[in-house]
Amino acid sequence: MILLSSFFLNIPMPGTNTETIVQFIRDPELRHIELRYSEYTEPVFHRHNHDAFSIGLVKKGQTRFHLVQKEEMVLPVTTGNVVLINPGEVHACNPETGTVFAYYMLYIEPDFFLQLLSDYSGNPITGYRFPVSLLKKHEISREVNALCHAIQSRQAGLEIETRLLETLADILEACSSYSISNHPDGEISSSVAAAYDHLREHPEK
């Protein structure tokens, strides 16, 4: 059984009074992942971070995505864009004035994420970080949307896992060039590349 909770959550920031639609979905058989759907029209988030790897898809509206890595970045994000957030990265995104902002956010526990890469690469991977924070590829947007819809519509666990692996494989492919440039020694990049290849060849596992 999938645990699903929908509610209106008031998280006011100074000078605002807003009501936010929030939905969390977690399948007890897939304890390593959780899906959030949110929709709001006013600023609700201060800067914060999560322990998980986070993959987000903007469903409606636009925002300025604030992300702190070595320095703070501000990225314009709009409908169909996919954002990638590493564990511990401080971030915030709020809707542009006068717009409705809606998004999916998928949280993947770090141990599971790294174990997935390790199992499929055949090499132990003890650390990985998304080397890019924003993807604008329509194919990846469609895959992330299909994955989130499968979770939200309570499809079978095997279907969700298959979609998760296929989506992750394509995200890794999109990030692969950045991984290579960020790790000149190639140690992490080659392992992740091997994991990607295996995921593409064996999405059913």
PAZAPA-4460 file (N, C-alpha, C; in steps of 0.05 Angstrom, whole numbers, plus 32768, in hexadecimal, padded with zeros to 4 digits):
% residues 205
    n_x    n_y    n_z   ca_x   ca_y   ca_z    c_x    c_y    c_z   seq   type   mol
   8011   7FE8   8000   8000   8000   8000   8012   8019   8000     1      M     A
   800A   802C   7FF0   8019   8046   7FEF   800D   8059   8003     2      I     A
   801E   8065   8013   8015   8079   8026   8014   8094   8018     3      L     A
   7FFC   80A0   8018   7FF9   80BA   800A   7FEC   80CD   801D     4      L     A
   7FF7   80E5   801F   7FEB   80F9   8030   7FE9   8113   8021     5      S     A
   7FD2   811F   8020   7FCE   8139   8014   7FC4   814C   8029     6      S     A
   7FCE   8165   8028   7FC5   8178   803C   7FCD   8194   8033     7      F     A
   7FC1   81A7   8041   7FC8   81C3   803D   7FDB   81CB   8053     8      F     A
   7FF2   81D5   804C   8007   81DB   8060   800D   81F8   805F     9      L     A
   8009   8205   8076   8010   8222   8078   802C   8225   8082    10      N     A
   803D   8230   8071   8059   8236   8079   805F   8253   8073    11      I     A
   8055   8265   8083   8058   8282   807C   8075   828C   807F    12      P     A
   807D   829C   806C   8095   82AB   806E   808E   82C8   8076    13      M     A
   80A1   82D8   807F   809A   82F3   8088   808B   8302   8072    14      P     A
   8075   830E   807A   8065   831E   8068   8053   830F   8055    15      G     A
   8051   82F4   8058   8040   82E4   8047   802C   82D4   8057    16      T     A
   8016   82CC   804B   8003   82BB   8057   7FF9   82A8   8041    17      N     A
   8004   8291   803F   8000   8280   8027   7FF7   8265   8030    18      T     A
   7FE9   8257   801E   7FDF   823C   8023   7FEB   822B   800C    19      E     A
   7FF9   8216   8014   8008   8206   8001   7FFC   81E9   8000    20      T     A
   7FF8   81DF   7FE8   7FEF   81C4   7FE4   8008   81B2   7FE4    21      I     A
   8008   819E   7FF6   801F   818C   7FF8   8015   816F   7FF9    22      V     A
   8021   815E   7FEA   801A   8142   7FEA   8034   8131   7FEB    23      Q     A
   8036   811F   7FFF   804C   810D   8002   8042   80F1   7FFC    24      F     A
   8052   80E2   7FEC   804B   80C6   7FE5   8063   80B4   7FEA    25      I     A
   805F   809F   7FF9   8074   808C   7FFE   8068   8070   7FFE    26      R     A
   8074   805E   7FEF   806C   8042   7FEE   807E   8033   8002    27      D     A
   8072   8025   8016   8082   8016   802A   8095   8002   801D    28      P     A
   808E   7FF8   8005   80A0   7FE5   7FF8   80B8   7FF3   7FEA    29      E     A
   80B6   800E   7FE8   80CC   801E   7FDB   80D4   8033   7FEF    30      L     A
   80DE   802B   8006   80E3   803D   801C   80F9   8051   8016    31      R     A
   8109   804C   8002   8120   805C   7FFC   8119   8075   7FEB    32      H     A
   80FF   8077   7FE2   80F7   808E   7FD2   80DE   809A   7FDE    33      I     A
   80DB   80B4   7FD9   80C2   80C2   7FE1   80BC   80D8   7FCD    34      E     A
   80A3   80DB   7FC6   809A   80EF   7FB3   808B   8105   7FC1    35      L     A
   8091   811E   7FB9   8082   8135   7FC3   8076   8144   7FAB    36      R     A
   805D   814C   7FAE   8051   815E   7F9A   8048   8177   7FA9    37      Y     A
   8050   818E   7F9F   8049   81A8   7FAC   803F   81BB   7F98    38      S     A
   802D   81CD   7FA1   8022   81E2   7F90   801D   81FA   7FA2    39      E     A
   8027   8211   7F9A   8023   8229   7FAA   8027   8242   7F99    40      Y     A
   801F   8259   7FA4   8020   8272   7F95   8030   8288   7FA3    41      T     A
   8037   8283   7FBB   8046   8297   7FCB   8060   828A   7FD5    42      E     A
   8074   829A   7FDC   808D   828F   7FE8   8087   827F   8002    43      P     A
   8091   8267   8003   808D   8256   801B   80A7   824B   8026    44      V     A
   80BC   824B   8017   80D4   823E   801F   80EB   8251   8026    45      F     A
   80F6   824E   803D   8110   8259   8043   8125   8246   8038    46      H     A
   813E   824E   8038   8153   823B   802F   8155   8224   8042    47      R     A
   8158   820C   8036   8158   81F3   8046   8167   81DE   8036    48      H     A
   816A   81C6   8042   8177   81B0   8034   816A   8196   803B    49      N     A
   8171   8181   802C   8166   8166   8031   817D   8152   8032    50      H     A
   8178   813C   803F   818D   8127   8041   818D   8116   8028    51      D     A
   8179   8118   8017   8176   8106   8000   8180   8113   7FE6    52      A     A
   8184   8101   7FD2   8187   810B   7FB7   816B   8113   7FAE    53      F     A
   8168   812B   7FA2   814E   8135   7F9B   814D   813A   7F7D    54      S     A
   8137   8130   7F71   8132   8135   7F54   8117   8142   7F51    55      I     A
   8117   815A   7F47   80FE   8169   7F46   80F6   8170   7F29    56      G     A
   80DC   8171   7F24   80D1   8178   7F0A   80BC   818E   7F0E    57      L     A
   80C0   81A4   7F00   80AD   81BA   7F02   8095   81B4   7EF0    58      V     A
   807E   81B2   7EFC   8065   81AC   7EED   8057   81C5   7EE3    59      K     A
   805A   81DA   7EF2   804B   81F3   7EEB   805A   820B   7EF6    60      K     A
   805B   8220   7EE6   8066   823A   7EF0   8084   823C   7EEC    61      G     A
   8090   824F   7EFA   80AC   8253   7EF9   80B6   825E   7F13    62      Q     A
   80D1   825C   7F17   80DD   8264   7F30   80FA   826B   7F2C    63      T     A
   8106   8277   7F40   8123   827B   7F40   812E   8268   7F55    64      R     A
   813D   8255   7F4C   8147   823F   7F5D   8162   8248   7F69    65      F     A
   8161   824C   7F84   8179   8254   7F93   8187   823B   7F9D    66      H     A
   81A0   8238   7F97   81B0   8220   7F9E   81CB   8229   7FA8    67      L     A
   81D3   821F   7FBF   81ED   8225   7FCA   8200   820D   7FC7    68      V     A
   8214   8210   7FB7   8229   81FB   7FB5   8243   8208   7FBF    69      Q     A
   8257   820B   7FAE   826F   821A   7FB6   8268   8238   7FBA    70      K     A
   8254   8240   7FAA   8249   825B   7FAC   822C   825A   7FA5    71      E     A
   821D   826F   7FAB   8200   826E   7FA5   81FB   8272   7F87    72      E     A
   81E9   8262   7F7C   81E0   8265   7F61   81C2   826C   7F61    73      M     A
   81B9   827B   7F4D   819D   8280   7F49   8196   8278   7F2D    74      V     A
   8186   8263   7F2A   8180   8258   7F0F   8162   825C   7F09    75      L     A
   815C   8269   7EF2   8140   826B   7EEA   8136   824F   7EE2    76      P     A
   811F   8247   7EEE   8114   822C   7EE9   80F7   8230   7EE0    77      V     A
   80EF   8221   7ECB   80D4   8223   7EC1   80C8   8208   7EBC    78      T     A
   80AF   8208   7EB3   80A0   81EF   7EAF   80AF   81DB   7E9D    79      T     A
   80B1   81C2   7EA7   80BF   81AD   7E98   80DC   81AA   7E9F    80      G     A
   80E8   81BD   7EAE   8104   81BB   7EB7   8106   81A6   7ECD    81      N     A
   811D   8198   7ECE   8123   8185   7EE3   813A   8190   7EF4    82      V     A
   8137   8191   7F0E   814D   819A   7F20   8158   8182   7F2F    83      V     A
   8172   8183   7F33   8180   816E   7F42   818E   817A   7F5A    84      L     A
   8189   816F   7F71   8193   817A   7F8A   81A2   8164   7F99    85      I     A
   81BA   8169   7FA1   81CA   8156   7FB0   81C3   8157   7FCE    86      N     A
   81C8   8141   7FDC   81C3   8142   7FF9   81D3   8158   8006    87      P     A
   81C5   8167   8017   81D2   817C   8027   81D4   8197   8019    88      G     A
   81CE   8199   7FFF   81CF   81B2   7FF1   81B9   81C5   7FFA    89      E     A
   81C1   81DD   8002   81AD   81F1   800B   81A0   81FD   7FF2    90      V     A
   8185   81FF   7FF3   8177   8208   7FDC   815C   8214   7FE4    91      H     A
   814F   8221   7FD2   8134   822B   7FD5   8129   8233   7FBA    92      A     A
   810F   822F   7FB6   8102   8239   7F9E   80E6   8241   7FA5    93      C     A
   80DE   8258   7F9C   80C3   8263   7FA1   80B8   826E   7F87    94      N     A
   809D   826E   7F85   8092   8277   7F6B   8097   8294   7F65    95      P     A
   8098   829A   7F4B   809A   82B5   7F42   807F   82C3   7F4A    96      E     A
   8081   82DD   7F50   806A   82EC   7F59   8052   82E9   7F45    97      T     A
   803B   82E2   7F51   8023   82E0   7F41   8020   82C7   7F31    98      G     A
   8030   82B3   7F36   802F   8299   7F27   8028   8282   7F3A    99      T     A
   801E   826D   7F2F   801A   8254   7F3D   8032   8242   7F37   100      V     A
   803E   8237   7F4B   8056   8227   7F48   804F   820B   7F53   101      F     A
   8053   81F6   7F42   804E   81DB   7F4A   8065   81C9   7F41   102      A     A
   806C   81B5   7F51   8082   81A4   7F4A   8080   8189   7F58   103      Y     A
   808D   8175   7F4C   8093   815C   7F59   80AF   815D   7F64   104      Y     A
   80B4   8150   7F7B   80CF   814D   7F85   80D2   8130   7F8F   105      M     A
   80E5   8122   7F84   80EA   8106   7F8B   8103   8105   7F9C   106      L     A
   8100   80FA   7FB4   8117   80F7   7FC7   8121   80DB   7FC7   107      Y     A
   813B   80D7   7FC2   8147   80BC   7FC2   815C   80BB   7FD8   108      I     A
   8159   80A8   7FEA   816C   80A6   8000   8188   80A1   7FF6   109      E     A
   819C   80AF   8001   81B8   80AD   7FF7   81C3   8091   7FF7   110      P     A
   81BF   8081   800C   81CA   8066   800D   81BF   8055   7FF6   111      D     A
   81A5   8058   7FF1   8199   8049   7FDB   81A4   8053   7FC0   112      F     A
   81A6   806C   7FBD   81B0   8078   7FA4   81CC   806E   7F9E   113      F     A
   81DE   806F   7FB2   81F9   8066   7FAE   81FB   8048   7FAA   114      L     A
   81EA   8039   7FB9   81EB   801C   7FB6   81E1   8014   7F9A   115      Q     A
   81CE   8023   7F90   81C4   801E   7F75   81DB   8021   7F60   116      L     A
   81EA   8037   7F63   8200   803B   7F51   8216   8026   7F54   117      L     A
   821B   801F   7F6D   8230   800B   7F73   8228   7FEF   7F67   118      S     A
   8210   7FE7   7F6C   8207   7FCD   7F62   8209   7FCA   7F44   119      D     A
   8201   7FDF   7F37   81FF   7FDD   7F1A   821A   7FE3   7F0C   120      Y     A
   822C   7FF0   7F1A   8247   7FF6   7F0E   825A   7FDF   7F14   121      S     A
   8254   7FD0   7F2A   8267   7FBB   7F32   827F   7FC6   7F42   122      G     A
   827E   7FE0   7F48   8293   7FED   7F58   8286   7FFC   7F6F   123      N     A
   8293   7FFC   7F86   8287   800B   7F9C   8288   8029   7F97   124      P     A
   8272   8036   7F9A   8270   8053   7F96   8267   805E   7FB1   125      I     A
   8279   806D   7FBE   8273   8077   7FD9   826B   8094   7FD8   126      T     A
   826D   80A1   7FC1   8266   80BD   7FBF   825F   80C5   7FA3   127      G     A
   824A   80D4   7FA0   8242   80DE   7F86   8232   80F8   7F8B   128      Y     A
   8236   810B   7F79   8227   8124   7F7A   821E   812B   7F5D   129      R     A
   8205   8133   7F5A   81FC   813C   7F40   820E   8154   7F38   130      F     A
   821B   8153   7F21   822D   8168   7F19   821F   817F   7F0C   131      P     A
   8205   817C   7F07   81F5   8192   7EFB   81DB   8194   7F0B   132      V     A
   81D0   81AC   7F0D   81B9   81B0   7F1E   819F   81B4   7F0E   133      S     A
   81A1   81B7   7EF4   8189   81BD   7EE4   818B   81AF   7EC9   134      L     A
   8176   819F   7EC2   8174   8192   7EA8   815C   819C   7E9A   135      L     A
   815F   81A1   7E80   8149   81AC   7E70   8142   8199   7E58   136      K     A
   8149   8180   7E5B   8144   816D   7E46   8127   8162   7E48   137      K     A
   8118   8164   7E32   80FC   815C   7E32   80F9   813E   7E38   138      H     A
   810C   812E   7E2E   810A   8111   7E33   810C   810B   7E50   139      E     A
   811E   8118   7E5E   8121   8113   7E7B   8108   811D   7E8A   140      I     A
   80FE   8134   7E82   80E6   813F   7E8F   80CF   812B   7E8D   141      S     A
   80CC   8120   7E75   80B6   810C   7E71   80BA   80F4   7E83   142      R     A
   80D3   80EB   7E85   80D8   80D3   7E96   80D3   80D8   7EB3   143      E     A
   80DD   80EF   7EBD   80D8   80F6   7ED9   80BA   80F9   7EDE   144      V     A
   80AC   8105   7ECC   808F   8108   7ECF   8081   80ED   7ED0   145      N     A
   8089   80DB   7EBE   807D   80C0   7EBE   8083   80B1   7ED8   146      A     A
   809B   80B4   7EE2   80A2   80A7   7EFB   8092   80B2   7F12   147      L     A
   8090   80CC   7F14   8081   80D8   7F2A   8063   80D1   7F28   148      C     A
   8059   80D1   7F0F   803D   80CA   7F0B   8038   80AD   7F14   149      H     A
   804B   809B   7F0E   8048   807F   7F16   8046   807C   7F34   150      A     A
   8057   808C   7F42   8056   808B   7F5F   803C   8097   7F6A   151      I     A
   8034   80AE   7F5E   801C   80BC   7F67   8003   80AC   7F62   152      Q     A
   8002   809D   7F4C   7FEB   808D   7F45   7FEB   8071   7F50   153      S     A
   7FFF   806C   7F62   8000   8053   7F71   8004   803B   7F5E   154      R     A
   8015   803D   7F4A   801B   8026   7F39   802C   8012   7F49   155      Q     A
   802F   7FFB   7F3D   803D   7FE5   7F4B   805A   7FEC   7F50   156      A     A
   8064   7FE1   7F66   8080   7FE7   7F6E   8094   7FE1   7F58   157      G     A
   8090   7FCA   7F4A   80A3   7FC3   7F35   80A3   7FD7   7F1E   158      L     A
   808C   7FE1   7F17   8089   7FF6   7F03   8098   800F   7F0B   159      E     A
   8095   8017   7F24   80A2   802F   7F2E   80C1   802B   7F2E   160      I     A
   80CA   8014   7F38   80E7   800F   7F39   80F3   800F   7F1C   161      E     A
   80E5   8004   7F09   80EF   8003   7EEE   80F1   8020   7EE3   162      T     A
   80DD   8030   7EE7   80DD   804C   7EDE   80F3   805B   7EED   163      R     A
   80F7   8056   7F06   810C   8063   7F16   8127   805E   7F0A   164      L     A
   812D   8044   7F03   8147   803D   7EF8   814B   8049   7EDC   165      L     A
   8136   8049   7ECC   8139   8054   7EB1   813D   8072   7EB2   166      E     A
   812F   8080   7EC4   8131   809D   7EC7   814D   80A4   7ED2   167      T     A
   8156   8095   7EE6   8170   809A   7EF2   8186   8096   7EDD   168      L     A
   8183   8082   7ECC   8197   807C   7EB8   819A   8094   7EA5   169      A     A
   8183   809F   7E9C   8184   80B6   7E8A   818E   80CF   7E97   170      D     A
   8188   80D3   7EB0   8194   80EA   7EBF   81B2   80E7   7EC1   171      I     A
   81BB   80CF   7EC7   81D8   80CB   7EC9   81E6   80D0   7EAE   172      L     A
   81D8   80C8   7E99   81E4   80CD   7E7E   81E6   80EB   7E79   173      E     A
   81D1   80F9   7E80   81D1   8116   7E7C   81E7   8124   7E8C   174      A     A
   81EC   8118   7EA3   8201   8124   7EB5   821D   811A   7EB0   175      C     A
   8220   8105   7E9F   8239   80F7   7E9D   8250   8109   7E94   176      S     A
   824B   811B   7E81   8261   812D   7E78   826A   813F   7E8F   177      S     A
   8257   8148   7EA0   825E   8159   7EB6   826E   8149   7ECB   178      Y     A
   8267   812F   7ECF   8275   811F   7EE2   8292   811B   7EDA   179      S     A
   8297   8117   7EC0   82B2   8113   7EB6   82C2   812C   7EBB   180      I     A
   82B7   8143   7EB4   82C6   815C   7EB7   82CB   8163   7ED4   181      S     A
   82BA   815A   7EE6   82BD   8161   7F02   82CF   814D   7F11   182      N     A
   82D4   8136   7F05   82E5   8122   7F11   82FB   8119   7EFE   183      H     A
   8310   8128   7EFB   8325   8123   7EE7   8331   8107   7EE9   184      P     A
   8332   80FC   7F01   833F   80E1   7F04   832D   80CB   7EF8   185      D     A
   8313   80D2   7EF3   8301   80BF   7EE6   82F7   80A9   7EF8   186      G     A
   8300   80A7   7F11   82F8   8091   7F22   82DA   808F   7F26   187      E     A
   82CE   80A5   7F30   82B2   80A5   7F34   82A3   80A5   7F1A   188      I     A
   82AC   80B4   7F07   829E   80B6   7EED   829C   809B   7EDF   189      S     A
   82B2   808C   7EDF   82B1   8072   7ED1   829E   805F   7EDE   190      S     A
   829D   8060   7EF9   828A   804E   7F07   826E   8056   7F02   191      S     A
   8268   8070   7F02   824D   8079   7EFC   8246   8073   7EE0   192      V     A
   8259   8076   7ECD   8253   806F   7EB1   824D   8052   7EAE   193      A     A
   825B   8041   7EBD   8255   8024   7EBB   8239   801E   7EC7   194      A     A
   8232   802C   7EDC   8217   8029   7EE8   8202   8031   7ED4   195      A     A
   8207   8048   7EC7   81F4   8051   7EB2   81F1   803D   7E9C   196      Y     A
   8207   8032   7E92   8205   801E   7E7C   81F5   8006   7E85   197      D     A
   81F9   7FFD   7E9E   81EB   7FE5   7EA7   81CD   7FEB   7EAB   198      H     A
   81C7   8003   7EB5   81AC   800B   7EB9   819D   800B   7E9E   199      L     A
   81AA   8015   7E8A   819E   8016   7E70   8199   7FFA   7E64   200      R     A
   81AC   7FE8   7E69   81AA   7FCD   7E5E   8197   7FBB   7E6E   201      E     A
   8194   7FC1   7E88   8184   7FB0   7E9A   8171   7FC0   7EAB   202      H     A
   815F   7FCF   7EA0   814D   7FE0   7EAF   813A   7FD0   7EC1   203      P     A
   8137   7FB6   7EBC   8124   7FA6   7ECB   812F   7F9F   7EE6   204      E     A
   8149   7FA2   7EEB   8154   7F9A   7F05   8151   7FB0   7F1A   205      K     A
***
